[in-house]
Structure formats: C-alpha cells, structure tokens
Amino acid sequence: MALPFARSLSLYRWGAKQLGVAAAETRRGISFKLEEKTAHSSLALFKGDTGVKYGMVGLEPTKLAPNVERFREWAVVLADTAVSSGRHYWEVTVKRSQQFRIGVADVDMSRDSCIGVDDRSWVFTYTQRKWHTMLVNEKAPIEGIGQPEKVGLLLEYEAQKLSLVDVSRVAVVYTIKTDFRGPVVPAFALWDGELLTHSGLEVSEGL
C-alpha cells in the first residue's frame, strides 16, 4: 500500500537528516583529554586536562601516586582515547614553546622511552625553529611551514598515514606513512612553554 505523499516526504526528509548526521559524525574526529596518570613529573595539565605545561622543576616524583603508566624518563603525556579505525583530526595551539613533539604512539609504548625514538610512535618535532619528522630517532626536515601558533594533525588509520596540517591554509604539509600494529593515542612531549589541544573537530573538506 502506497504511503500518503506527505508522510513519504516526511520519511525522506528524516532519512536525509539521519544520513547527514552520520556523515558529520564520520567527519568528526575523536574527542580526548590528556591522561594525567601518564604525564611525566615535569608536566602539569590545565584547562580541564586539554593543555600541558612544562616546568623546569616540576612535581616531586615522591609526591605523585605510584603508577606504572607514568612516563619516567622523558617529558611525555598521552591522550586518554585510543584510535583503531577511521579518520581523525585535532589541533594544537603552541604557547611559548620552542621545543616539542606531537604525533601518535602505541597505547602500550615503554614509559622509559620518548615519542619519536622508537618504533612505537610517529611524530613531528619542532626545535631550533625548524620542523622535522621523527621515526626511530631518525629525523627528516619538513619545509613549507614556519613557527607555529596552531597546527593540525590528521590521522588516517586504515590508510596508515599521519599528516601535519597548516591550519592557516587548511593544507597538508607533510605525511608520514606508518605501520600501526594496534590502537594508537595522540601523544605529546615538550621541554618549554605550553601546548593546548583541540579535539572533536570535523575533518575539513579539503583534507
């Protein structure tokens, strides 16, 4: 039996709206906060655990709750949400930092290591006013992006790619081909200043 035209139109509009919501959810990246229990003792989280600040002295390790998930040797902190599929985009505002690393790492990477020095992490590093990729402690220079105020990261899990994005141009600057073996999390390291993360963002049409 045919549906009345008005009801058919209503169902069509509802279906189109649901498809639009699904498409928007597909474009939207993960929402995450920084995981305090992973943060090295020289790092302090702020703004609802979305930002991380480096302190020369930092917290006394003896005042921190014992935790096997905390980085012990390097100023690293991981996000609290793992990725095992999909395309995800987040941004990082850089505040007075001249030396930091941003990327992703295996959830269970060694807490005695630093992101970028082993084969369990994939990062972009900024130091001495220059950008590099850093994989297994090997650096490769990146051109076409200067001193950042804000940068983006695009993670494409199935495509095995991590890209550095110039936010001002909404353009990919450099892409690392990866070899994910399991879930990964956004990862950060810094030795001065502050980083503020912005997650739950839609993947722009141009990316």
Protein Blocks (a to p, Z undefined) as FASTA:
>chain_A
ZZdfklmmmmmmmmmmmmmmmmmmmmpccdddddfklpcfkbcceehilaccddfklpaf
klpccdfkbcfkbccdddfbdcfedjdddddddehiabdcdddddfkbcfkbcehiackb
ccdddeehiacddeehiacddehiacdfbdcddddfknopacdddfklopafbdcddddf
bdcddddddfehjddddehiacdfkZZ
